[in-house]
Structures are given as C-alpha cells and as structure tokens.
C-alpha cells in the first residue's frame, strides 16, 4: 500500500527517543510507497533550522527524499486553492494550512495519510480520506 506521509511521521521515525518512534518506523517499513508532498520537505527544513543544533540535516533529508519508496509530490495551484477553501469553509486557523495541503494530496490521489496529527485525522475523515 502507498500512503501520503505527514511530516510528523518522518520526525518520529528520525528520533529514536521520540514518543512514536517505533510506530512511525513500523508504518514506513510496511508501506510499499511514500508520497511525500513538497510541503513536508519544507516543514522538515524549518524543523531542522528550529532545532538550532549541529545535525547533518542533509544526510537525514536525503535519506527520505532519495529512498526508493519515496515519491515527491509537488503542490499545484488547485491544491493550494482547495486547502485555502477548506480552511475558510471549516473556519480553521491558518496554522492548519500545511496539514490541509497534505490532505489535499491524499484526496486527489485517493490515498490514505500516514499521520499522528489528531486534528488532521479529524478533518481528513470529514473529507473521506483514510488515515493510518
């Protein structure tokens, strides 16, 4: 099975002492393919910048981007417009925008989302997107 992968799954997979490390690693291992929206890569870059520590971000990011299971999915104008429309329709905070863009990638491809984000799970269910 393929799934759209949310940023938090990759972060939990990266750090062995994280709360959901085991679950994230097992989830990524069992998936046949990872559809990684470009916004996830952007979020990961900002996450590493925010850590303000000397991690080899290039090696970490490259290991996901270049993995044979990975497919990077670029956001289109329609993806952005649809995410903004849902944000407005559901009266959600702008802080939810990135998650909605990720959900739109799943919706368009008719794929589930791999995520640990409870709020993303909730809105995804409302739009018929399965979450793992």
C-alpha positions as CSV (number, residue, x, y, z in Angstrom):
1,X,0.0,0.0,0.0
2,X,1.1,3.6,-0.7
3,X,0.3,6.5,1.6
4,X,0.8,10.2,1.7
5,X,3.3,10.8,4.6
6,X,2.9,13.6,7.0
7,X,5.9,15.5,8.5
8,X,5.4,14.1,12.0
9,X,5.8,10.5,10.8
10,X,9.2,11.3,9.4
11,X,10.2,13.3,12.6
12,X,9.1,10.4,14.9
13,X,11.0,7.9,12.6
14,X,14.2,10.0,12.8
15,X,14.5,10.3,16.5
16,X,14.7,7.0,18.4
17,X,13.8,8.7,21.7
18,X,10.5,10.2,20.3
19,X,7.1,9.2,21.6
20,X,6.0,7.3,18.5
21,X,9.3,6.3,17.1
22,X,8.5,2.5,16.9
23,X,5.1,3.1,15.4
24,X,6.4,5.5,12.8
25,X,9.3,3.2,11.8
26,X,7.0,0.2,11.5
27,X,4.5,2.2,9.5
28,X,7.1,3.4,7.0
29,X,8.6,-0.1,6.7
30,X,5.3,-1.7,5.9
31,X,4.3,0.8,3.2
32,X,5.2,0.0,-0.4
33,X,5.4,3.6,-1.3
34,X,5.6,7.0,0.4
35,X,4.1,10.0,-1.3
36,X,5.8,13.0,0.3
37,X,4.2,16.3,-0.5
38,X,6.7,19.1,-1.1
39,X,5.3,21.0,1.8
40,X,6.5,18.1,4.1
41,X,10.1,18.7,2.9
42,X,9.7,22.4,3.6
43,X,8.4,21.7,7.1
44,X,11.3,19.4,7.7
45,X,13.8,22.0,6.6
46,X,12.2,24.5,9.0
47,X,12.1,21.9,11.7
48,X,15.9,21.3,11.4
49,X,16.5,25.0,11.3
50,X,14.5,25.4,14.5
51,X,16.5,22.7,16.3
52,X,19.5,25.0,16.1
53,X,21.8,22.1,16.7
54,X,24.6,20.7,14.5
55,X,22.8,17.8,12.9
56,X,23.6,16.6,9.5
57,X,20.3,17.7,8.1
58,X,21.4,16.9,4.5
59,X,22.0,13.3,5.3
60,X,18.7,12.9,7.1
61,X,16.6,14.7,4.5
62,X,18.4,12.9,1.6
63,X,17.7,9.5,3.1
64,X,14.0,10.1,2.8
65,X,13.9,12.0,-0.4
66,X,16.2,9.5,-2.2
67,X,14.6,6.4,-0.7
68,X,13.3,4.1,-3.5
69,X,9.9,4.1,-1.8
70,X,9.7,7.9,-1.9
71,X,7.8,9.9,-4.5
72,X,7.9,13.7,-4.0
73,X,4.5,15.3,-4.9
74,X,4.5,18.9,-5.8
75,X,1.6,21.1,-4.9
76,X,-0.4,22.7,-7.7
77,X,-2.4,25.9,-7.8
78,X,-5.5,23.8,-7.4
79,X,-4.1,22.1,-4.3
80,X,-3.4,25.4,-2.6
81,X,-6.7,26.9,-3.6
82,X,-8.6,23.8,-2.3
83,X,-6.6,23.9,1.0
84,X,-7.4,27.6,1.5
85,X,-11.1,27.0,0.7
86,X,-11.3,24.2,3.3
87,X,-9.5,26.4,5.8
88,X,-12.2,29.1,5.2
89,X,-15.2,26.7,5.0
90,X,-14.2,24.9,8.2
91,X,-13.2,28.2,9.9
92,X,-9.8,26.8,10.8
93,X,-6.7,28.6,12.0
94,X,-4.0,29.4,9.4
95,X,-1.8,27.1,11.5
96,X,-3.7,24.2,9.9
97,X,-2.9,25.1,6.3
98,X,0.1,22.8,5.9
99,X,-1.9,19.8,7.1
100,X,-4.7,20.6,4.7
101,X,-2.3,20.8,1.8
102,X,-1.1,17.3,2.8
103,X,-4.7,16.1,3.0
104,X,-5.4,17.5,-0.5
105,X,-2.5,15.4,-1.9
106,X,-4.1,12.3,-0.4
107,X,-7.6,13.3,-1.5
108,X,-6.5,13.8,-5.1
109,X,-4.6,10.6,-5.3
110,X,-7.2,8.6,-3.4
111,X,-4.6,7.5,-0.9
112,X,-4.6,7.3,2.9
113,X,-2.5,9.7,5.0
114,X,0.2,8.4,7.5
115,X,0.0,10.8,10.4
116,X,0.0,11.2,14.1
117,X,-1.9,14.5,14.0
118,X,-5.3,14.1,15.6
119,X,-6.6,17.3,14.1
120,X,-5.6,16.3,10.6
121,X,-7.2,12.9,11.2
122,X,-10.4,14.6,12.2
123,X,-10.7,16.9,9.2
124,X,-9.5,14.1,6.8
125,X,-12.3,11.8,8.0
126,X,-14.8,14.6,7.2
127,X,-13.5,14.7,3.6
128,X,-13.4,10.9,3.2
129,X,-9.6,10.5,3.5
130,X,-8.4,7.4,5.4
131,X,-5.7,7.9,8.0
132,X,-3.1,5.4,9.1
